Amino acid sequence: MKKFLFTIFAMAITLTACGQSNNKNTEDDMKTLVAYFSATGTTEAVAKDLAAVTGGTLYEIKPEVKYTAEDLDWTVKTSRSSVEMQDRNSRPAIMKDLKDADSYDLIYIGFPVWWYTAPTIINSFIETYGFKGKTVIFFATSGGSSIDKANTEFKAQYPEIHWKAGKTLNRASITDIKAWVDSLR
């Protein structure tokens, strides 16, 4: 019996040492980044809660030139946000200070919905760091729009990324966020 148990134990150690195990890589094992752009602080609050729930690294996507209240006035056609959103090729410059971007397996990207989709600064972030082959999930805040258009547009625009459908998390509690994260598994 001792010899049998020793043999089983030795085989388990050998399989583990060779990288073979019955444990499959799960999202719990993945290094997670919670990146967000927040113009007014609303998305930032949700991002902090999401980072707490996932144990992910919190990272703010910062424009090189901060948005002012006038820049964010979507009712003015010449405001910075309106001009950027009218030109879908606009790529606002961002601070490039994310360390070890390639080390993350799962990336949540949060933003306020502008003109029914993600602000073009999100394109800047994705194009700066790539995330090819990574799993990316959007989350958003909005006064009334859904995240659906951003999910569709970005999946088509960046097919080298493994996309999971994102969600609008307006006034989401920690319990709501945890339930959403658990539903993604």
Buried (B, 14 or more C-beta within 10 A) or exposed (E): EEEEEEEEEEEEEEEEEEEEEEEEEEBEEBEBBBBBBBBEEBBBBBBBBBBBBBEBBBBBBBBEEEBEEEBBBEEEEEBBBBEBBEEEEBBBEBEEEBEEBEEBBBBBBBBBBBBBBBBBBBBBBBEBBEBEEBBBBBBBBBEEBBBBBBBEBBBEEBEEBBBBEBBBBBEBEEEBBBEBBEEBE
